[in-house]
Amino acid sequence: MQRKRSSRILSAVLSAALVLSLAPAALAAEGETHITIIGTSDTHGNVWGYSYEDMAESTDDGLARISTYVNQVRAENPNTILVDTGDTIQGTIMTDDLYSKDTANHPVPAAMNYMGYDAWTLGNHEFNFGVDTLNAILAQAEMPALAANIKNADGSYFTGAGYTIVERGGVNVAIIGVTTPNIPRWDGTKQGVDQLTFEPMADAVNECIAAIGDSADVIMVCAHAGLEAEYSTDGADAAQTILDSCPEVDVLQMGHTHTTYVNSDTIPVGETANNAGEVVRYDLTLDANKEITSATVETVSMEGIEPDQGLRDVAAVKDAQDKTVSFIQDNVLGHAAADFQPANEISGIPAGRIQDTAVIDLIGTVQLENSGADVTAVALFKDTSDLKAGPLNYGNMFDIYKYPNVLYTVEVTGAEMKAYMEWAAECWNQWQPGDINISFNPDKAGYLHDHFIGLNYEVNLSKPAGERIENVTFNGQPLTDDMTLTLCVNDYRYTGLKNEGIISGEKQWESSASVRDMLVAYLAEHDPLEPVVDNNWTITGVDLQLDNPERAAYIEKVNSGELATPYNKSINLNEANNVIVNGLLFSADSAVSSDGATFYRLRDLAVAFQGTTAAFNVEWNGGVTVTKGGEYTADPLAARADDAAIEAVDLTVTVDGAPVEVSALLIGGNYYVSADGINTLLGISAAESDGALTLTADEAGAGSGSAG
């Protein structure tokens, strides 16, 4: 029955609902039905619970652990539904290097069949190997594959279904599956993808809702997309648009951004991190009229859960595991003469992203030799990627190149080449005087951080993004805008650059082998493999004060774990650095009272605490008003004047509507509070020592992860 969301009585915190969510369906009140939905997403081929690049069992992930948990939940409540929201057949050596080439007896659908999935929504990585390969894998799945916004040329659903209806305990649950329409950006050149149409997700959901009509009591959407837009300006790829324009939806499962997220402000919404390390669990209670009276959502970690041996004993799964392990451990491909990555000076700041290294140059050399191009681009997909001295196997190749990419060549002008290089250089933050380390732009993922082989160049990080690339030469001559070069990039990067308008040329050549297979072939011909670095690029425009003992002291604290890695914000010696939140340094204007206590400007603390469970908003509303958990968005305040008067006051703050009294200092129209004061206001446990305020708090629930 099709109804508006407003007719539901939802509660994510009602204790009675929580009790029901943990009880067998038989214990529900008379006339009530309890439905549990378990959602997975971005499992990326991790069936067994195994790291093939490390050749080791994992302890907290894999479909085998999820299977154990699902069995437990089904024992509690037979009215349990299991759904997957995509990026399921790609991501491991098993799936990418063995079963993408021979899809017979594929372990992923075999595992999903064993687990009894009710629906599988496609993700973008399902298209990595082309449409024919995908269809061969889908043919082995016993559950419906959903993709309501992917259509064939005749307008029919690509998978044959946009939704399915599952009955549990007399309740009909419609499950609609949609995926990010950005797939052509990444896989538009893969076999068969250009024959498909990718529609805005919300449009497809509304179309399905109309077709479902009164056939369902509950409508769930599985959307392989994050809450916010990734590329669109109209919300076509944003799950939020589904919430905004499809009021009939009762439950939303997301994927793609690899982010742990739960929210039940209006309806229960959830997303899991990647690699089958957790699930989203939804618990719904419906009354005798099949109206939802309560709904809860939570994520459940697989830490400590034993793998389901029954799943591991499924013939296709066991054979695939044995085959993959043998493929790696029984085949020494060559040897590394020495380590390929230098040690990180600062823990967590990868040397491979701030200087030229042998890993990047190795991949670049292989790409140039295979393509015959003038220039190529390489990203350090994983900050810890390295080839260690000693024997090398396929797991080592996966470690330095984690995606199953092939290579393309395209003709570019010098102007396009420099525009591409500027685009890549946006991955660094601009250096500011006083910064003692280079840090990375949090809004641009590391897999977009390309380095260029075949050119010599400098990156001036004292300049803003778009103006950093300097002194570019090709074959010893300055690169001019009208020069023409042959550029080699992987297939994903090519489609991304085309869609962003950075390059205009068409693909000239495509490799028949993946980059990993090229690396294997190169290693066979260059054993032992010597680490070679040509230092063709360097960072300029920075003074990191390498000989400053104050810098050394900060770095020692980072390396010892006392301070967090300054990954997205550099440590700056010109700042106060007197507030430490979860090891990260912030600066607050401060003053010392007559009794020697340090007081910190309240608004500066609001900035520092954002993103944690101690976050608060502070406003003036005829008095100081604090909202715990609120978002503080005001512009940063300037430092107070040197001659500003300091007045000790008793301050009454309205905290979530209730008055709270604290001692404060009034300086230049702003209030300053001590550690005791902020603890009283927020109910936290910050500590002050030698003028520095330290707080350890959990991260806030929601956030944006990296899409994959």
C-alpha positions as CSV (number, residue, x, y, z in Angstrom):
1,M,0.0,0.0,0.0
2,Q,1.5,3.3,-1.1
3,R,1.6,5.9,1.7
4,K,3.4,9.1,2.6
5,R,6.3,9.0,5.0
6,S,4.5,11.3,7.4
7,S,2.0,8.6,8.2
8,R,4.8,6.6,9.9
9,I,5.5,6.8,13.6
10,L,9.3,6.5,13.7
11,S,11.6,6.3,16.7
12,A,15.3,5.5,16.6
13,V,15.7,5.7,20.3
14,L,12.5,4.4,21.9
15,S,13.6,1.8,24.4
16,A,10.6,-0.4,23.8
17,A,11.5,-0.5,20.1
18,L,15.0,-1.5,20.9
19,V,13.8,-4.4,23.1
20,L,11.6,-5.6,20.3
21,S,14.5,-5.3,17.8
22,L,16.5,-7.8,19.9
23,A,13.7,-10.2,20.5
24,P,12.3,-13.1,18.4
25,A,9.4,-12.2,16.2
26,A,7.2,-14.5,18.3
27,L,7.6,-12.1,21.3
28,A,6.2,-9.1,19.4
29,A,2.9,-7.7,20.8
30,E,-0.3,-9.2,19.5
31,G,-0.9,-8.1,15.9
32,E,2.6,-6.7,15.5
33,T,5.2,-7.9,13.1
34,H,8.9,-7.3,13.5
35,I,11.0,-7.2,10.3
36,T,14.8,-7.1,10.4
37,I,16.7,-6.0,7.3
38,I,20.5,-6.6,7.0
39,G,22.3,-4.5,4.4
40,T,25.8,-5.0,3.0
41,S,27.6,-2.9,0.5
42,D,31.1,-2.4,-1.1
43,T,32.2,-5.9,0.0
44,H,34.6,-5.8,-3.0
45,G,35.1,-9.5,-3.5
46,N,36.1,-10.2,0.1
47,V,34.3,-13.6,0.5
48,W,36.7,-15.5,2.7
49,G,38.0,-12.8,5.0
50,Y,41.5,-12.8,3.7
51,S,44.2,-10.3,2.7
52,Y,45.8,-11.8,-0.4
53,E,48.4,-9.1,-0.7
54,D,49.5,-10.0,2.9
55,M,48.7,-13.7,2.6
56,A,47.0,-13.6,5.9
57,E,43.6,-14.3,7.4
58,S,41.8,-11.2,8.5
59,T,40.1,-10.8,11.8
60,D,37.1,-8.5,11.2
61,D,35.8,-8.8,7.7
62,G,34.6,-11.0,4.9
63,L,31.3,-12.4,3.8
64,A,32.0,-15.6,5.8
65,R,31.7,-13.5,9.1
66,I,28.7,-11.7,7.8
67,S,27.1,-15.1,7.1
68,T,27.6,-16.1,10.7
69,Y,25.9,-12.9,11.9
70,V,23.0,-13.3,9.5
71,N,22.5,-16.8,10.7
72,Q,22.3,-15.5,14.3
73,V,19.8,-12.8,13.4
74,R,17.6,-15.2,11.4
75,A,17.5,-17.5,14.5
76,E,16.3,-14.5,16.5
77,N,13.8,-13.4,13.9
78,P,12.8,-15.5,10.9
79,N,11.3,-12.3,9.3
80,T,14.8,-11.3,8.2
81,I,15.7,-9.8,4.8
82,L,19.3,-9.7,3.4
83,V,20.2,-7.2,0.7
84,D,23.4,-6.0,-1.0
85,T,24.0,-2.6,-2.4
86,G,26.8,-3.1,-4.9
87,D,30.5,-3.1,-5.6
88,T,30.5,-6.8,-4.9
89,I,32.5,-8.7,-7.7
90,Q,35.6,-6.5,-7.8
91,G,38.4,-5.7,-5.4
92,T,40.6,-8.8,-4.6
93,I,43.2,-10.8,-6.5
94,M,40.6,-13.6,-6.5
95,T,37.9,-11.5,-8.3
96,D,40.1,-9.2,-10.4
97,D,42.9,-11.5,-11.6
98,L,41.4,-14.9,-11.7
99,Y,37.6,-14.8,-11.9
100,S,37.3,-11.8,-14.2
101,K,39.0,-13.9,-16.8
102,D,37.2,-17.2,-16.2
103,T,33.8,-16.5,-14.6
104,A,32.8,-20.2,-14.4
105,N,31.9,-21.2,-10.8
106,H,32.4,-17.6,-9.6
107,P,32.8,-17.5,-5.8
108,V,30.9,-14.3,-5.2
109,P,27.4,-15.4,-6.4
110,A,28.1,-18.8,-4.9
111,A,28.6,-17.2,-1.5
112,M,25.6,-14.9,-1.9
113,N,23.4,-17.9,-2.9
114,Y,24.5,-19.8,0.1
115,M,23.8,-16.8,2.4
116,G,20.3,-16.4,0.9
117,Y,20.4,-12.8,-0.3
118,D,17.0,-11.5,-1.3
119,A,18.3,-8.8,-3.6
120,W,21.6,-7.5,-5.1
121,T,21.8,-4.0,-6.4
122,L,24.6,-3.3,-8.9
123,G,27.5,-0.9,-8.1
124,N,29.8,0.9,-10.4
125,H,32.6,-1.6,-10.1
126,E,30.3,-4.3,-11.4
127,F,31.1,-2.8,-14.8
128,N,34.9,-2.9,-14.5
129,F,35.2,-6.0,-16.7
130,G,32.5,-5.2,-19.3
131,V,28.9,-6.1,-19.7
132,D,29.3,-9.6,-21.0
133,T,31.5,-10.6,-18.0
134,L,29.0,-9.1,-15.7
135,N,26.1,-10.9,-17.3
136,A,28.0,-14.2,-17.0
137,I,28.4,-13.6,-13.3
138,L,24.8,-12.4,-12.7
139,A,23.5,-15.6,-14.5
140,Q,25.0,-17.6,-11.5
141,A,23.1,-15.5,-8.9
142,E,19.8,-16.9,-7.5
143,M,18.6,-13.6,-6.1
144,P,17.3,-10.8,-8.4
145,A,19.9,-8.2,-9.5
146,L,18.4,-4.7,-9.4
147,A,19.4,-1.6,-11.4
148,A,16.3,0.5,-11.9
149,N,18.1,3.4,-13.4
150,I,20.1,1.4,-15.9
151,K,18.2,0.7,-19.1
152,N,18.8,-1.1,-22.4
153,A,18.4,0.7,-25.7
154,D,14.8,-0.4,-25.9
155,G,14.0,1.1,-22.4
156,S,13.9,-2.3,-20.6
157,Y,15.8,-2.8,-17.3
158,F,19.4,-3.9,-18.0
159,T,19.2,-6.6,-15.3
160,G,15.5,-7.4,-16.0
161,A,14.4,-5.9,-12.7
162,G,14.3,-2.5,-11.0
163,Y,12.7,-3.8,-7.9
164,T,11.6,-7.0,-6.2
165,I,9.0,-7.7,-3.5
166,V,9.9,-9.9,-0.5
167,E,7.3,-11.3,1.9
168,R,8.2,-11.9,5.5
169,G,5.6,-12.6,8.3
170,G,2.7,-11.4,6.0
171,V,4.5,-8.1,5.3
172,N,5.4,-7.3,1.7
173,V,8.7,-5.3,1.5
174,A,9.5,-3.8,-1.9
175,I,13.2,-3.4,-2.5
176,I,14.2,-0.9,-5.2
177,G,17.8,-0.9,-6.5
178,V,19.5,2.1,-8.1
179,T,23.2,2.9,-8.7
180,T,25.2,6.0,-9.4
181,P,24.6,7.2,-12.9
182,N,28.3,8.2,-13.1
183,I,29.3,4.8,-14.3
184,P,30.1,6.0,-17.9
185,R,32.6,8.5,-16.3
186,W,34.7,5.6,-15.2
187,D,33.7,2.6,-17.4
188,G,32.3,4.2,-20.4
189,T,34.8,2.5,-22.7
190,K,34.3,-1.0,-21.2
191,Q,32.6,-3.5,-23.5
192,G,28.9,-2.9,-23.7
193,V,28.6,0.1,-21.4
194,D,28.0,2.5,-24.2
195,Q,24.9,0.6,-25.1
196,L,23.3,1.4,-21.8
197,T,21.4,4.5,-20.5
198,F,22.0,5.7,-16.9
199,E,19.2,7.7,-15.5
200,P,18.9,9.9,-12.4
201,M,18.3,7.7,-9.4
202,A,15.3,9.5,-7.9
203,D,13.5,9.4,-11.3
204,A,14.0,5.6,-11.4
205,V,12.8,5.2,-7.8
206,N,9.6,7.2,-8.5
207,E,9.0,5.1,-11.6
208,C,9.3,1.9,-9.5
209,I,7.0,3.3,-6.8
210,A,4.3,3.9,-9.3
211,A,4.7,0.4,-10.7
212,I,4.6,-1.1,-7.1
213,G,1.4,0.7,-6.3
214,D,-0.4,-0.9,-3.4
215,S,1.6,-4.2,-3.6
216,A,4.0,-3.3,-0.8
217,D,3.6,-2.5,2.9
218,V,7.2,-1.2,3.2
219,I,9.4,0.4,0.5
220,M,13.2,0.1,0.8
221,V,15.7,1.7,-1.6
222,C,19.2,0.3,-2.0
223,A,21.2,3.1,-3.7
224,H,24.8,2.6,-4.6
225,A,25.6,6.3,-4.0
226,G,26.5,8.6,-1.2
227,L,24.1,11.0,0.5
228,E,25.5,14.1,-1.3
229,A,26.2,14.7,-5.0
230,E,29.5,13.4,-6.4
231,Y,29.4,15.1,-9.8
232,S,25.9,16.2,-10.5
233,T,24.5,19.7,-10.0
234,D,20.9,18.4,-10.0
235,G,21.3,15.6,-7.5
236,A,21.0,12.8,-10.1
237,D,23.8,10.9,-8.2
238,A,22.8,11.9,-4.6
239,A,20.8,9.7,-2.4
240,Q,19.5,12.8,-0.6
241,T,17.5,13.5,-3.7
242,I,15.7,10.2,-3.2
243,L,14.8,11.3,0.3
244,D,13.6,14.7,-0.9
245,S,11.5,13.6,-3.9
246,C,10.3,10.1,-2.9
247,P,8.3,10.5,0.3
248,E,6.9,6.9,0.0
249,V,10.3,5.4,0.8
250,D,10.5,3.9,4.3
251,V,14.1,2.6,4.5
252,L,17.2,3.8,2.6
253,Q,20.5,1.8,2.3
254,M,23.4,3.6,0.7
255,G,26.8,2.5,-0.6
256,H,29.8,3.7,-2.8
257,T,31.5,6.2,-0.4
258,H,32.9,3.5,2.0
259,T,31.5,5.5,4.9
260,T,29.9,4.3,8.2
261,Y,26.7,6.2,8.4
262,V,23.4,5.9,10.3
263,N,20.6,8.5,10.6
264,S,17.0,8.2,11.4
265,D,15.9,11.8,11.5
266,T,13.0,11.0,9.1
267,I,13.5,7.4,8.0
268,P,16.2,5.0,8.9
269,V,19.2,5.5,6.6
270,G,22.5,3.6,6.7
271,E,25.8,2.9,4.9
272,T,28.7,0.6,5.7
273,A,32.4,1.0,5.3
274,N,34.0,-1.3,2.6
275,N,35.4,-4.8,2.6
276,A,32.6,-6.6,4.4
277,G,33.7,-5.4,7.8
278,E,30.3,-4.3,9.0
279,V,26.6,-4.4,8.1
280,V,23.7,-2.0,8.5
281,R,20.8,-3.5,10.5
282,Y,17.3,-2.1,10.3
283,D,14.6,-3.2,12.7
284,L,11.0,-2.3,11.8
285,T,7.8,-3.0,13.9
286,L,4.5,-2.9,12.1
287,D,1.1,-2.9,13.7
288,A,-1.9,-5.0,12.7
289,N,-2.7,-2.5,10.0
290,K,0.9,-3.0,8.6
291,E,1.8,0.6,9.6
292,I,5.4,1.1,10.8
293,T,5.2,2.1,14.5
294,S,9.0,2.1,15.2
295,A,12.2,1.8,13.2
296,T,15.8,1.6,14.3
297,V,19.0,1.5,12.4
298,E,22.5,0.6,13.5
299,T,25.8,-0.6,12.0
300,V,27.2,-3.9,13.4
301,S,30.9,-4.6,13.2
302,M,32.2,-8.0,12.3
303,E,35.0,-7.8,14.8
304,G,35.1,-10.9,16.9
305,I,32.7,-12.9,14.8
306,E,33.9,-16.3,13.7
307,P,33.6,-17.0,9.9
308,D,30.9,-19.4,8.8
309,Q,32.7,-22.6,7.9
310,G,29.7,-23.7,5.9
311,L,30.2,-20.8,3.5
312,R,33.9,-21.5,3.3
313,D,33.1,-25.1,2.4
314,V,30.9,-24.2,-0.5
315,A,32.8,-25.8,-3.4
316,A,33.1,-22.7,-5.6
317,V,34.3,-20.6,-2.6
318,K,36.8,-23.2,-1.3
319,D,38.1,-23.9,-4.8
320,A,38.5,-20.1,-5.5
321,Q,40.3,-19.6,-2.2
322,D,42.7,-22.5,-2.8
323,K,43.3,-21.4,-6.4
324,T,44.0,-17.8,-5.4
325,V,46.4,-18.7,-2.5
326,S,48.2,-21.1,-4.8
327,F,48.4,-18.5,-7.5
328,I,50.2,-16.2,-5.1
329,Q,52.4,-18.3,-2.8
330,D,53.5,-20.9,-5.4
331,N,54.7,-18.3,-7.9
332,V,57.7,-16.2,-7.0
333,L,57.7,-13.7,-9.8
334,G,61.1,-12.2,-9.1
335,H,63.0,-10.3,-6.4
336,A,63.5,-6.8,-5.3
337,A,67.1,-5.9,-4.7
338,A,66.1,-3.3,-2.1
339,D,63.1,-1.5,-0.6
340,F,61.4,0.7,-3.2
341,Q,59.9,3.3,-0.9
342,P,62.0,5.5,1.5
343,A,61.0,5.6,5.1
344,N,58.4,8.2,6.1
345,E,60.0,11.0,8.1
346,I,56.6,11.7,9.7
347,S,54.4,8.7,10.6
348,G,51.4,8.6,8.3
349,I,52.8,11.1,5.7
350,P,53.7,8.9,2.8
351,A,57.0,9.7,1.2
352,G,55.6,8.4,-2.1
353,R,53.2,11.4,-2.3
354,I,55.8,14.2,-1.5
355,Q,58.8,13.0,-3.5
356,D,59.6,10.9,-6.5
357,T,60.1,7.2,-5.5
358,A,61.1,4.0,-7.1
359,V,57.5,2.6,-6.9
360,I,56.1,5.4,-9.0
361,D,59.0,5.3,-11.5
362,L,58.7,1.5,-11.9
363,I,55.0,1.7,-12.8
364,G,55.7,4.7,-15.0
365,T,58.5,2.9,-16.8
366,V,56.3,-0.2,-17.4
367,Q,53.5,2.0,-18.8
368,L,55.7,3.9,-21.1
369,E,57.4,0.8,-22.5
370,N,54.1,-0.9,-23.1
371,S,52.3,2.1,-24.6
372,G,55.2,3.8,-26.5
373,A,53.8,7.1,-25.2
374,D,55.8,10.3,-24.5
375,V,54.4,10.9,-21.0
376,T,52.4,8.8,-18.5
377,A,50.7,9.4,-15.2
378,V,50.8,7.2,-12.0
379,A,49.0,7.5,-8.7
380,L,50.1,5.9,-5.4
381,F,46.7,4.3,-4.8
382,K,47.7,3.2,-1.4
383,D,49.8,5.3,1.0
384,T,51.7,2.3,2.3
385,S,52.5,0.6,-1.1
386,D,56.0,-0.7,-1.3
387,L,58.1,-3.5,-2.7
388,K,60.3,-4.8,0.1
389,A,63.7,-6.4,-0.6
390,G,63.4,-10.1,-1.2
391,P,61.1,-12.4,-3.2
392,L,58.0,-10.9,-4.9
393,N,54.7,-12.5,-5.7
394,Y,51.4,-11.4,-7.2
395,G,50.2,-10.0,-3.9
396,N,53.1,-7.5,-4.0
397,M,52.0,-6.4,-7.5
398,F,48.5,-5.9,-6.1
399,D,49.9,-3.9,-3.2
400,I,51.4,-1.3,-5.5
401,Y,48.6,-1.3,-8.1
402,K,45.3,-2.3,-6.6
403,Y,42.9,-1.7,-9.5
404,P,42.4,-3.9,-12.6
405,N,43.1,-1.1,-15.0
406,V,44.2,-1.2,-18.6
407,L,46.0,1.5,-20.4
408,Y,44.9,4.0,-23.1
409,T,46.9,6.5,-25.1
410,V,45.6,9.9,-26.2
411,E,47.1,12.8,-28.0
412,V,47.2,16.0,-25.9
413,T,48.5,19.5,-26.4
414,G,51.1,21.1,-24.0
415,A,48.3,23.3,-22.7
416,E,46.1,20.2,-21.9
417,M,49.1,18.5,-20.3
418,K,49.8,21.4,-18.0
419,A,46.1,21.7,-17.1
420,Y,46.1,18.0,-16.2
421,M,49.2,18.5,-14.0
422,E,47.6,21.4,-12.2
423,W,44.5,19.3,-11.6
424,A,46.7,16.6,-10.0
425,A,48.6,19.2,-7.9
426,E,45.3,20.2,-6.2
427,C,45.8,17.1,-4.0
428,W,48.3,19.1,-1.9
429,N,47.3,21.9,0.5
430,Q,48.9,25.2,-0.1
431,W,52.0,25.7,2.1
432,Q,51.8,28.5,4.6
433,P,54.7,30.2,6.4
434,G,55.3,28.3,9.5
435,D,54.1,24.9,8.1
436,I,56.6,22.2,9.1
437,N,55.2,19.5,6.8
438,I,53.4,19.0,3.5
439,S,49.8,18.0,3.9
440,F,47.0,16.8,1.6
441,N,43.7,18.3,0.4
442,P,40.9,16.5,2.2
443,D,38.5,17.2,-0.6
444,K,40.6,15.3,-3.2
445,A,41.2,11.6,-2.7
446,G,44.7,10.2,-2.9
447,Y,43.8,8.0,-5.9
448,L,43.5,11.2,-7.9
449,H,47.0,12.3,-7.0
450,D,48.9,11.6,-10.3
451,H,52.7,11.9,-10.8
452,F,54.1,12.3,-14.3
453,I,56.9,10.4,-15.9
454,G,58.4,11.6,-19.2
455,L,58.5,15.3,-18.1
456,N,60.6,17.3,-15.7
457,Y,58.7,19.8,-13.6
458,E,58.4,21.6,-10.3
459,V,55.4,22.0,-8.0
460,N,55.4,25.3,-6.2
461,L,53.2,24.7,-3.2
462,S,53.4,28.3,-2.0
463,K,51.0,29.1,-4.8
464,P,47.3,28.4,-4.9
465,A,45.8,25.5,-6.7
466,G,45.8,26.0,-10.5
467,E,49.1,28.0,-10.4
468,R,51.6,25.5,-9.1
469,I,53.2,23.7,-12.0
470,E,56.4,25.4,-13.1
471,N,59.4,24.8,-15.4
472,V,58.0,21.9,-17.3
473,T,60.3,20.4,-19.9
474,F,60.0,17.6,-22.4
475,N,63.2,16.1,-23.8
476,G,65.2,19.0,-22.3
477,Q,63.0,21.7,-24.0
478,P,60.3,23.8,-22.3
479,L,56.8,22.4,-22.8
480,T,54.9,25.0,-24.8
481,D,51.1,25.1,-25.1
482,D,51.1,24.2,-28.8
483,M,53.3,21.1,-28.5
484,T,51.7,17.7,-29.1
485,L,52.4,14.7,-26.8
486,T,51.1,11.2,-26.6
487,L,49.8,10.6,-23.1
488,C,49.3,7.2,-21.5
489,V,46.8,6.9,-18.7
490,N,44.7,4.2,-17.2
491,D,41.1,3.7,-18.5
492,Y,39.5,5.3,-15.4
493,R,41.7,8.3,-15.6
494,Y,41.0,8.8,-19.3
495,T,37.2,8.9,-18.9
496,G,37.6,11.2,-15.9
497,L,39.8,13.7,-17.7
498,K,37.5,13.6,-20.7
499,N,34.4,14.3,-18.6
500,E,36.1,17.1,-16.8
501,G,37.1,18.7,-20.1
502,I,40.8,18.6,-19.3
503,I,41.6,16.6,-22.4
504,S,39.7,16.5,-25.7
505,G,41.4,13.8,-27.8
506,E,40.0,10.3,-28.5
507,K,41.6,7.0,-27.4
508,Q,44.2,5.9,-29.8
509,W,45.3,2.6,-28.3
510,E,44.1,0.2,-25.5
511,S,46.3,-2.4,-23.8
512,S,45.2,-6.0,-23.9
513,A,46.7,-6.7,-20.5
514,S,46.1,-5.0,-17.1
515,V,48.8,-2.9,-15.6
516,R,49.4,-5.6,-13.0
517,D,50.0,-8.2,-15.7
518,M,52.4,-5.8,-17.3
519,L,54.3,-5.4,-14.0
520,V,54.5,-9.2,-13.7
521,A,56.0,-9.5,-17.2
522,Y,58.5,-6.7,-16.6
523,L,59.6,-8.3,-13.3
524,A,60.3,-11.6,-15.2
525,E,62.7,-9.7,-17.5
526,H,64.4,-7.6,-14.7
527,D,65.1,-10.0,-11.9
528,P,66.4,-8.9,-9.5
529,L,64.5,-5.6,-9.8
530,E,66.6,-2.5,-8.8
531,P,64.8,0.5,-7.3
532,V,65.5,3.4,-9.7
533,V,64.5,7.0,-9.1
534,D,65.1,9.7,-11.6
535,N,63.8,12.6,-9.5
536,N,62.2,14.2,-12.5
537,W,60.0,16.4,-10.2
538,T,60.3,18.3,-7.0
539,I,58.3,20.4,-4.6
540,T,59.4,24.0,-4.3
541,G,58.2,27.1,-2.5
542,V,58.3,25.6,0.9
543,D,60.5,26.1,4.0
544,L,59.8,23.3,6.4
545,Q,62.5,24.5,8.9
546,L,64.2,21.1,8.8
547,D,66.9,22.2,11.3
548,N,64.4,23.8,13.8
549,P,64.4,21.8,17.1
550,E,60.8,22.9,17.7
551,R,59.9,21.1,14.4
552,A,61.8,18.0,15.6
553,A,59.9,18.0,18.9
554,Y,56.5,18.0,17.1
555,I,57.6,15.3,14.7
556,E,58.7,13.1,17.7
557,K,55.3,13.5,19.2
558,V,53.6,12.5,16.0
559,N,55.9,9.5,15.5
560,S,55.4,8.4,19.1
561,G,51.6,8.6,18.8
562,E,51.1,11.5,21.1
563,L,49.9,13.7,18.3
564,A,47.8,12.6,15.3
565,T,49.3,12.6,11.8
566,P,49.0,16.1,10.4
567,Y,47.7,14.6,7.1
568,N,45.0,17.2,6.1
569,K,46.4,20.2,8.0
570,S,50.1,21.0,8.5
571,I,51.5,21.7,11.9
572,N,52.3,25.4,11.8
573,L,54.9,26.9,14.2
574,N,53.3,30.3,13.9
575,E,50.0,29.1,15.4
576,A,49.2,28.7,19.1
577,N,48.6,24.9,18.8
578,N,47.1,25.1,22.3
579,V,44.1,22.9,21.8
580,I,44.6,19.2,21.1
581,V,41.5,17.2,19.9
582,N,42.1,13.6,19.3
583,G,45.7,14.3,18.7
584,L,45.1,17.1,16.2
585,L,46.3,20.6,16.9
586,F,44.1,23.7,16.9
587,S,44.6,27.2,18.0
588,A,42.4,29.2,20.4
589,D,42.9,32.7,21.6
590,S,43.6,32.3,25.3
591,A,44.2,34.3,28.5
592,V,45.4,33.5,32.0
593,S,43.3,34.5,34.9
594,S,44.5,36.0,38.2
595,D,44.6,32.5,39.8
596,G,46.8,31.1,36.9
597,A,44.1,29.2,35.1
598,T,44.0,29.3,31.3
599,F,40.8,30.4,29.6
600,Y,40.1,29.7,25.9
601,R,37.8,31.7,23.6
602,L,34.6,29.8,23.4
603,R,34.0,30.3,19.7
604,D,37.5,28.9,18.9
605,L,36.7,25.8,20.9
606,A,33.5,25.4,18.8
607,V,35.8,25.3,15.7
608,A,38.2,22.8,17.2
609,F,35.5,20.4,18.5
610,Q,33.6,20.0,15.2
611,G,33.4,16.5,13.8
612,T,33.4,14.9,17.3
613,T,30.7,14.0,19.8
614,A,31.8,17.1,21.7
615,A,30.8,19.4,18.8
616,F,28.7,22.4,19.7
617,N,27.3,25.6,18.2
618,V,27.5,28.8,20.1
619,E,25.4,31.9,19.3
620,W,24.3,35.1,20.8
621,N,20.6,35.3,21.4
622,G,20.2,38.0,24.1
623,G,22.8,35.8,25.9
624,V,25.3,33.0,25.1
625,T,23.4,30.0,23.8
626,V,25.1,26.6,23.3
627,T,23.6,23.7,21.3
628,K,25.4,20.5,22.0
629,G,26.0,18.5,18.8
630,G,25.2,21.6,16.7
631,E,27.3,22.7,13.7
632,Y,29.4,25.9,14.2
633,T,29.6,27.7,10.9
634,A,30.6,31.3,11.8
635,D,33.7,32.8,10.3
636,P,36.9,32.5,12.3
637,L,37.6,35.3,14.7
638,A,40.6,37.5,14.5
639,A,43.1,37.6,17.4
640,R,42.1,40.0,20.1
641,A,43.7,43.4,20.3
642,D,46.8,43.6,22.5
643,D,45.3,46.2,24.7
644,A,41.9,44.5,25.1
645,A,40.5,44.7,28.7
646,I,40.1,41.4,30.6
647,E,37.1,41.1,32.9
648,A,36.4,38.1,35.2
649,V,32.6,37.4,35.1
650,D,30.1,34.8,36.2
651,L,28.5,33.7,32.9
652,T,25.1,32.0,32.5
653,V,25.0,30.0,29.3
654,T,21.8,28.5,27.9
655,V,22.8,25.0,27.0
656,D,20.1,23.0,25.1
657,G,17.5,25.3,26.7
658,A,18.7,25.0,30.3
659,P,20.8,27.7,32.2
660,V,24.3,26.6,33.2
661,E,26.6,28.9,35.2
662,V,30.4,29.0,34.7
663,S,33.2,31.3,35.5
664,A,34.5,33.2,32.4
665,L,36.6,36.0,31.1
666,L,35.1,38.7,28.9
667,I,37.7,40.0,26.4
668,G,36.9,42.2,23.5
669,G,33.2,41.2,23.5
670,N,33.9,37.5,23.5
671,Y,33.7,35.0,26.4
672,Y,36.6,32.7,27.4
673,V,36.2,29.6,29.5
674,S,38.5,27.3,31.3
675,A,38.8,23.5,31.0
676,D,36.4,23.2,34.0
677,G,34.0,25.6,32.3
678,I,33.9,23.8,29.0
679,N,33.5,20.5,30.8
680,T,30.6,21.9,32.8
681,L,28.9,23.2,29.6
682,L,29.3,20.1,27.5
683,G,29.6,17.3,30.0
684,I,33.0,16.3,28.6
685,S,36.4,15.6,30.2
686,A,38.9,18.0,28.6
687,A,42.1,18.6,30.5
688,E,44.5,21.6,30.7
689,S,48.2,21.3,31.2
690,D,50.9,23.9,30.6
691,G,48.4,26.1,28.8
692,A,47.2,23.4,26.3
693,L,43.7,22.0,26.4
694,T,43.4,18.3,25.5
695,L,40.3,16.4,24.5
696,T,39.7,12.9,23.4
697,A,36.2,12.3,21.9
698,D,34.6,9.9,19.5
699,E,34.1,11.0,15.9
700,A,30.7,12.3,15.0
701,G,28.5,9.7,13.2
702,A,28.3,10.9,9.6
703,G,30.8,11.9,7.1
704,S,31.9,11.6,3.5
705,G,34.2,8.8,2.5
706,S,36.1,8.1,-0.6
707,A,34.0,6.8,-3.4
708,G,35.0,3.5,-4.9
